[in-house]
């Protein structure tokens, strides 16, 4: 987070496009550290409250794009330096997080135990017990043995962990690729819906839904984003909050695995009408609902994986999974923007197959983690 915060402000001083993109690339190394947050939350929150606490974090993360879009809506037109103001203002919450993380948060006791720092772990547990006005139910926190930690090979230490790791990679790749692909189709559908609603000629070709060999396509030329465009960004990120709320409400009721399976089955069912060339406005609504289902699956997947892996490899496992998700996000534009322009039905088929593969992979998960204690090794 410190690296990302520093590079953000260096970008404000940059006036050369090449340097800006280089700094943006380096920001990725800092942003990658944010995925340790759900790992930390899984280790310090008790079993009964773990799901709601972790998914509440995802609800707040869903509000972050809305905050950024709102700031852009307010600041981007102030002057020619509007985007620089936007970067500075949007980094204020990050600065607050850095202050809280450094001065208030303690290290995870589970991590300290598996890393051999037992005295510090006992001090933090005693402090937590005092804050919660509870008594420690054990007298000795020294581990019997120190397990190996932080190694990629540990993700394939036995058949069950190896099966979980392979399933994780497939799930992250398919879900995030599908989510971002549907987001790109959302943009095209939004443009087509606006074109349809504002058209004066009901028989114009641009107002109909395109055939299976075509794609919903906006013929407008490129232009700088205005206030209306940022309002669209706000609308397009509502699904993150809704999907996180669904996961938060249902994850303890029906279980993590059943929730993921139900959401992906709903996604596959809702996406089928897109093959029959619906009205642009209806297509827009369908895509929003599909994105809500996929977001709910992703949030439940985060929760499941943080509970399924033991402490000594949990952070590595989550890191490997999010890396696979980035691969899916990199590949999906070639489907949603390149392939879709040649054959829209084929592009939809790719995302439908991705949903089916996700369902099969979810059903092959070795166990459910609902109501279970997380392991340390």
LUMVOPA-396336 format. One line per field, with one value per residue (C-alpha): residue number from 1; chain; x, y, z. Coordinates in nm, 4 decimals, padded with zeros to 6 digits. Layout:
N
num: [NUM_...]
cadena: [A_...]
xx: [X_...]
yy: [Y_...]
zz: [Z_...]
END
This chain:
377
num: [1_2_3_4_5_6_7_8_9_10_11_12_13_14_15_16_17_18_19_20_21_22_23_24_25_26_27_28_29_30_31_32_33_34_35_36_37_38_39_40_41_42_43_44_45_46_47_48_49_50_51_52_53_54_55_56_57_58_59_60_61_62_63_64_65_66_67_68_69_70_71_72_73_74_75_76_77_78_79_80_81_82_83_84_85_86_87_88_89_90_91_92_93_94_95_96_97_98_99_100_101_102_103_104_105_106_107_108_109_110_111_112_113_114_115_116_117_118_119_120_121_122_123_124_125_126_127_128_129_130_131_132_133_134_135_136_137_138_139_140_141_142_143_144_145_146_147_148_149_150_151_152_153_154_155_156_157_158_159_160_161_162_163_164_165_166_167_168_169_170_171_172_173_174_175_176_177_178_179_180_181_182_183_184_185_186_187_188_189_190_191_192_193_194_195_196_197_198_199_200_201_202_203_204_205_206_207_208_209_210_211_212_213_214_215_216_217_218_219_220_221_222_223_224_225_226_227_228_229_230_231_232_233_234_235_236_237_238_239_240_241_242_243_244_245_246_247_248_249_250_251_252_253_254_255_256_257_258_259_260_261_262_263_264_265_266_267_268_269_270_271_272_273_274_275_276_277_278_279_280_281_282_283_284_285_286_287_288_289_290_291_292_293_294_295_296_297_298_299_300_301_302_303_304_305_306_307_308_309_310_311_312_313_314_315_316_317_318_319_320_321_322_323_324_325_326_327_328_329_330_331_332_333_334_335_336_337_338_339_340_341_342_343_344_345_346_347_348_349_350_351_352_353_354_355_356_357_358_359_360_361_362_363_364_365_366_367_368_369_370_371_372_373_374_375_376_377]
cadena: [A_A_A_A_A_A_A_A_A_A_A_A_A_A_A_A_A_A_A_A_A_A_A_A_A_A_A_A_A_A_A_A_A_A_A_A_A_A_A_A_A_A_A_A_A_A_A_A_A_A_A_A_A_A_A_A_A_A_A_A_A_A_A_A_A_A_A_A_A_A_A_A_A_A_A_A_A_A_A_A_A_A_A_A_A_A_A_A_A_A_A_A_A_A_A_A_A_A_A_A_A_A_A_A_A_A_A_A_A_A_A_A_A_A_A_A_A_A_A_A_A_A_A_A_A_A_A_A_A_A_A_A_A_A_A_A_A_A_A_A_A_A_A_A_A_A_A_A_A_A_A_A_A_A_A_A_A_A_A_A_A_A_A_A_A_A_A_A_A_A_A_A_A_A_A_A_A_A_A_A_A_A_A_A_A_A_A_A_A_A_A_A_A_A_A_A_A_A_A_A_A_A_A_A_A_A_A_A_A_A_A_A_A_A_A_A_A_A_A_A_A_A_A_A_A_A_A_A_A_A_A_A_A_A_A_A_A_A_A_A_A_A_A_A_A_A_A_A_A_A_A_A_A_A_A_A_A_A_A_A_A_A_A_A_A_A_A_A_A_A_A_A_A_A_A_A_A_A_A_A_A_A_A_A_A_A_A_A_A_A_A_A_A_A_A_A_A_A_A_A_A_A_A_A_A_A_A_A_A_A_A_A_A_A_A_A_A_A_A_A_A_A_A_A_A_A_A_A_A_A_A_A_A_A_A_A_A_A_A_A_A_A_A_A_A_A_A_A_A_A_A_A_A_A_A_A_A_A_A_A_A_A_A_A_A_A_A_A_A_A_A_A_A_A_A_A_A]
xx: [00.0000_00.2891_00.4345_00.1015_00.0421_00.3858_00.3533_00.0080_00.1483_00.4496_00.2039_00.0536_00.3868_00.4236_00.3558_00.4906_00.2585_00.5263_00.6360_00.2754_00.2053_00.5288_00.4297_00.0829_00.2419_00.4498_00.1348_00.0204_00.2860_00.1394_-00.2228_-00.1446_-00.0907_-00.4553_-00.5495_-00.3922_-00.6851_-00.9358_-00.6600_-00.6018_-00.9739_-01.0198_-00.7464_-00.8573_-01.2394_-01.4264_-01.6075_-01.9637_-01.8876_-01.6231_-01.8520_-02.0345_-01.7137_-01.5234_-01.8148_-01.8763_-01.5219_-01.6228_-01.9326_-01.7081_-01.4710_-01.7720_-01.8454_-01.4903_-01.5546_-01.8686_-01.6631_-01.4067_-01.6752_-01.8376_-01.5054_-01.4409_-01.7887_-01.7112_-01.3450_-01.2646_-01.4066_-01.2506_-00.9481_-00.7019_-00.5421_-00.8686_-00.7342_-00.4435_-00.6861_-00.8780_-00.5712_-00.4843_-00.8375_-00.8930_-00.5722_-00.6992_-00.8815_-00.5646_-00.3654_-00.6178_-00.5821_-00.2045_-00.2321_-00.4811_-00.2783_00.0447_-00.0750_-00.3897_-00.3929_-00.1893_-00.0378_-00.2436_-00.1797_-00.2220_00.0544_00.2790_00.2269_00.3128_00.6148_00.7487_00.6820_00.4915_00.5617_00.4256_00.1249_00.0465_00.0750_-00.1697_-00.4147_-00.4046_-00.4687_-00.7617_-00.9102_-00.8879_-01.0573_-01.3396_-01.3628_-01.3051_-01.0747_-00.8200_-00.9393_-00.5908_-00.2673_-00.0026_00.0137_00.3455_00.3032_00.4164_00.6010_00.6742_00.5150_00.6745_00.5159_00.5208_00.6252_00.4501_00.5214_00.3067_00.0008_00.0522_00.1617_-00.1144_-00.3945_-00.6646_-00.4668_-00.3514_-00.7113_-00.8194_-00.5404_-00.6239_-00.9932_-00.9054_-00.7070_-00.9890_-01.2521_-01.0587_-00.9759_-01.3326_-01.5201_-01.3068_-01.2782_-01.6564_-01.7157_-01.4965_-01.6254_-01.9836_-01.8732_-01.7470_-02.0702_-02.2531_-02.0813_-02.1789_-02.5371_-02.5645_-02.4602_-02.7038_-02.9883_-02.9290_-02.9186_-03.2482_-03.4246_-03.3131_-03.3718_-03.6476_-03.6631_-03.8033_-03.6916_-03.3306_-03.0759_-02.8945_-03.2072_-03.2522_-03.0678_-02.7979_-02.7997_-02.5858_-02.3010_-02.2839_-02.2262_-02.3938_-02.1669_-02.1471_-02.0405_-01.9641_-01.6123_-01.3736_-01.4067_-01.3028_-01.5173_-01.7760_-02.0103_-02.2580_-01.9889_-01.8928_-02.2579_-02.2596_-01.9554_-02.1466_-02.4370_-02.2125_-02.0583_-02.3796_-02.3709_-02.0627_-02.2470_-02.5591_-02.3605_-02.1616_-02.4843_-02.6286_-02.3200_-02.3257_-02.6904_-02.6829_-02.3330_-02.4150_-02.7687_-02.7082_-02.3300_-02.0375_-02.0361_-02.4136_-02.4182_-02.1511_-02.3282_-02.6684_-02.5279_-02.3492_-02.6553_-02.8616_-02.5988_-02.6149_-02.9962_-03.0104_-02.7521_-02.9432_-03.1918_-02.8961_-02.8652_-03.2118_-03.1342_-03.3451_-03.4364_-03.1266_-03.2780_-03.3703_-03.0184_-02.8814_-03.0920_-02.9954_-02.6250_-02.6539_-02.8243_-02.5577_-02.2860_-02.4595_-02.4583_-02.0906_-01.9920_-02.1765_-01.9846_-01.6506_-01.7190_-01.8206_-01.5094_-01.2889_-01.4518_-01.4298_-01.0615_-00.9558_-01.1285_-01.0197_-00.6425_-00.4358_-00.2602_00.0901_-00.0095_-00.3279_-00.1697_00.0231_-00.2907_-00.4958_-00.2100_-00.1928_-00.5686_-00.5792_-00.2909_-00.5017_-00.7880_-00.5635_-00.4841_-00.8561_-00.8995_-00.6194_-00.7633_-01.1296_-01.1010_-01.0037_-01.3388_-01.5664_-01.4242_-01.2357_-01.4227_-01.7613_-01.7218_-01.6900_-01.9362_-02.1359_-02.3000_-01.9628_-01.8434_-02.1533_-02.0933_-01.7441_-01.8845_-02.1610_-01.9049_-01.7025_-02.0073_-02.0654_-01.6981_-01.7236_-02.0293_-01.8564_-01.5463_-01.7534_-01.9201_-01.5764_-01.4537_-01.3370_-01.5395_-01.7477_-01.6172_-01.9424_-01.9265_-01.5838_-01.2738_-00.9832_-00.6652_-00.3153_-00.1221]
yy: [00.0000_00.2367_00.1662_00.2268_00.5471_00.6801_00.5935_00.7486_01.0890_01.0488_00.9965_01.3365_01.4953_01.2964_01.4680_01.1997_00.9175_00.6491_00.7298_00.7411_00.3901_00.2631_00.4037_00.2582_-00.0796_-00.0501_00.0371_-00.3170_-00.4469_-00.2297_-00.3111_-00.6832_-00.6494_-00.5609_-00.9278_-01.0010_-00.8171_-01.1072_-01.3444_-01.1307_-01.1032_-01.4808_-01.5353_-01.2859_-01.3106_-01.5888_-01.8558_-01.7309_-01.3786_-01.4546_-01.4659_-01.1424_-00.9601_-01.0669_-01.0044_-00.6659_-00.5821_-00.6712_-00.4526_-00.1633_-00.2474_-00.2324_00.1174_00.2261_00.2462_00.4442_00.6849_00.7161_00.7718_01.0369_01.2144_01.2030_01.3405_01.6348_01.7032_01.6040_01.9208_02.1653_02.2325_02.0655_01.9176_01.7522_01.3968_01.4926_01.6276_01.3036_01.0899_01.2985_01.2986_00.9279_00.8447_01.0007_00.6790_00.4857_00.7154_00.6557_00.2785_00.3054_00.4964_00.2470_-00.0551_00.0777_00.2260_00.0278_-00.3191_-00.6000_-00.8890_-01.2064_-01.4361_-01.7408_-01.6168_-01.5444_-01.8955_-02.0764_-01.8478_-01.9241_-01.5838_-01.7289_-01.4588_-01.1858_-01.4028_-01.4549_-01.0799_-00.9998_-01.2687_-01.1297_-00.7811_-00.9064_-01.0850_-00.7666_-00.5584_-00.8128_-00.8608_-01.2330_-01.4846_-01.6918_-02.0512_-02.1972_-02.1455_-02.2332_-02.1088_-02.2690_-02.4826_-02.8443_-02.8017_-02.5275_-02.6109_-02.5060_-02.1898_-01.9561_-02.2174_-02.2739_-02.6467_-02.6625_-02.5995_-02.9515_-03.1188_-03.3811_-03.4856_-03.2859_-02.9593_-03.0132_-03.0724_-02.7586_-02.5548_-02.6668_-02.5986_-02.2566_-02.1603_-02.2670_-02.0861_-01.7602_-01.7667_-01.8358_-01.6127_-01.3013_-01.3463_-01.3791_-01.0843_-00.8447_-00.9767_-00.9127_-00.5681_-00.4922_-00.6235_-00.3996_-00.0952_-00.1946_-00.2701_00.0616_00.2446_00.0425_00.1009_00.4757_00.4748_00.2892_00.5164_00.8378_00.7308_00.9000_00.6336_00.3039_00.1258_00.2369_-00.0421_00.0982_00.0558_-00.3148_-00.5887_-00.7258_-01.0746_-01.3581_-01.2696_-00.9110_-00.7310_-00.4467_-00.1732_00.1990_00.4042_00.7160_00.8480_00.8576_01.1585_01.2769_01.1537_01.4016_01.4116_01.1810_00.9198_00.9220_00.8829_00.5657_00.4423_00.4869_00.2842_00.0092_-00.0615_-00.0996_-00.4738_-00.5147_-00.3933_-00.5982_-00.9166_-00.8734_-00.8223_-01.1426_-01.3364_-01.1793_-01.2709_-01.6258_-01.7636_-01.8872_-01.9924_-02.2271_-02.2681_-02.1425_-02.4144_-02.4190_-02.0395_-02.0398_-02.3176_-02.1460_-01.8124_-01.9621_-02.1696_-01.8491_-01.6749_-01.9475_-01.9369_-01.5566_-01.5362_-01.7700_-01.5011_-01.3019_-01.5637_-01.4729_-01.1091_-00.9305_-00.5639_-00.3529_-00.2325_-00.5890_-00.7040_-00.4334_-00.5544_-00.9183_-00.8356_-00.6428_-00.9422_-01.1757_-00.9562_-00.9603_-01.3421_-01.3625_-01.1041_-01.3043_-01.6127_-01.4311_-01.2998_-01.6458_-01.7893_-01.5441_-01.6539_-02.0234_-02.0209_-01.8208_-02.0819_-02.3888_-02.3370_-02.3634_-02.0564_-02.1551_-02.1413_-01.9312_-01.6085_-01.7923_-01.9734_-01.6548_-01.4877_-01.7710_-01.7580_-01.3827_-01.4173_-01.6614_-01.4130_-01.1477_-01.3849_-01.4221_-01.0447_-00.9978_-01.2538_-01.1537_-00.8347_-01.0519_-01.2273_-00.9377_-00.6824_-00.8635_-01.1911_-01.0296_-00.7928_-01.0909_-01.3267_-01.2083_-01.5478_-01.7188_-01.4675_-01.5322_-01.9053_-01.8646_-01.6971_-01.9558_-02.2373_-02.0544_-02.0543_-02.4273_-02.5054_-02.2993_-02.4986_-02.8313_-02.7142_-02.5968_-02.9362_-03.1007_-02.9008_-03.1451_-03.0007_-02.7106_-02.4750_-02.3408_-02.3278_-02.4951_-02.3773_-02.2789_-02.4833_-02.3562_-02.6329]
zz: [00.0000_00.0718_-00.2726_-00.4426_-00.2433_-00.3390_-00.7087_-00.7264_-00.6377_-00.8636_-01.1497_-01.0742_-01.1628_-01.4839_-01.8165_-02.0542_-02.1534_-02.1520_-01.7968_-01.6830_-01.8132_-01.6566_-01.3184_-01.3641_-01.4258_-01.1086_-00.9132_-00.9774_-00.7375_-00.4638_-00.5429_-00.5209_-00.1468_-00.0882_-00.1279_00.2115_00.3752_00.3514_00.4643_00.7731_00.8438_00.8215_01.0788_01.3457_01.3344_01.5140_01.3161_01.3773_01.2555_00.9931_00.6897_00.7649_00.8551_00.5424_00.3087_00.4680_00.3565_00.0025_00.0289_00.1255_-00.1596_-00.3904_-00.2639_-00.3528_-00.7316_-00.6558_-00.4474_-00.7263_-00.9878_-00.7693_-00.7193_-01.0941_-01.1588_-00.9298_-01.0103_-01.3663_-01.5219_-01.2757_-01.4936_-01.7247_-01.4124_-01.3083_-01.3261_-01.0995_-00.8421_-00.8738_-00.7953_-00.4892_-00.3489_-00.4152_-00.2258_00.0994_00.2094_00.1300_00.3587_00.6369_00.5852_00.6119_00.9396_01.0839_00.9687_01.1202_01.4479_01.5367_01.3800_01.5333_01.3452_01.3095_01.6092_01.3862_01.1571_01.4551_01.5926_01.2684_01.2221_01.5705_01.7336_02.0264_02.2841_02.0587_01.9689_02.3377_02.4048_02.1208_02.2364_02.5897_02.4519_02.2412_02.5430_02.7494_02.4783_02.4455_02.8255_02.7906_02.9489_02.7599_02.7577_02.7390_02.9223_02.6653_02.3070_02.2124_01.8988_01.9090_01.5792_01.3291_00.9908_00.6615_00.5263_00.2278_-00.0281_-00.3583_-00.3302_-00.0172_-00.2351_-00.3728_-00.0485_-00.0637_-00.2951_-00.1206_-00.1164_-00.4763_-00.5872_-00.4034_-00.5644_-00.9178_-00.8574_-00.7196_-01.0291_-01.2614_-01.0558_-01.0370_-01.4071_-01.5191_-01.2743_-01.3136_-01.6887_-01.7087_-01.4754_-01.6715_-02.0022_-01.8985_-01.7863_-02.1346_-02.2844_-02.0350_-02.1858_-02.5381_-02.4299_-02.2491_-02.5642_-02.7741_-02.5279_-02.5293_-02.9081_-02.9161_-02.6687_-02.8365_-03.1942_-03.3917_-03.6590_-03.5349_-03.8512_-03.8385_-03.8417_-03.5390_-03.3270_-03.3694_-03.1888_-03.4136_-03.5527_-03.4184_-03.6523_-03.5342_-03.2074_-03.0292_-03.1536_-03.0931_-03.3921_-03.1883_-03.2183_-02.9233_-02.6953_-02.3515_-02.0643_-01.9406_-01.6418_-01.8122_-01.8698_-01.5030_-01.4086_-01.6224_-01.4316_-01.1070_-01.2453_-01.3803_-01.0364_-00.8384_-00.9054_-00.6837_-00.3756_-00.4541_-00.5159_-00.1936_00.0030_-00.1427_-00.0350_00.3106_00.3656_00.2268_00.2876_00.6391_00.5466_00.2533_00.2758_00.0699_-00.1968_-00.2456_-00.2719_-00.5436_-00.7304_-00.7090_-00.8272_-01.1269_-01.2216_-01.2108_-01.4244_-01.6910_-01.6901_-01.7176_-01.9945_-02.2284_-02.3474_-02.4843_-02.7594_-02.8862_-02.9593_-02.6971_-02.6892_-02.6041_-02.2758_-02.1788_-02.2705_-02.0434_-01.7498_-01.8116_-01.8157_-01.4872_-01.3232_-01.4644_-01.3171_-00.9772_-00.9823_-01.0769_-00.8132_-00.5456_-00.6588_-00.6410_-00.2898_-00.1680_-00.3333_-00.1430_00.1821_00.0994_00.0062_00.3119_00.5291_00.3314_00.3375_00.6562_00.7941_00.6813_00.3096_00.3117_00.1843_-00.0878_-00.2014_-00.2221_-00.4110_-00.6652_-00.7131_-00.7694_-01.0161_-01.2166_-01.2024_-01.3565_-01.6430_-01.7077_-01.6957_-01.9502_-02.1928_-02.1728_-02.3873_-02.6824_-02.6414_-02.5415_-02.7857_-03.0629_-03.1058_-03.0379_-03.3334_-03.5664_-03.4015_-03.1011_-03.0483_-03.0286_-02.7687_-02.5598_-02.5971_-02.4525_-02.1417_-02.1157_-02.1312_-01.8680_-01.6419_-01.6957_-01.6266_-01.3080_-01.1953_-01.2588_-01.0720_-00.7746_-00.7540_-00.7491_-00.4467_-00.1772_00.1149_00.2405_00.5089_00.6523_01.0331_01.0505_01.2322_01.0091_01.0401_01.1092_00.9336]
END
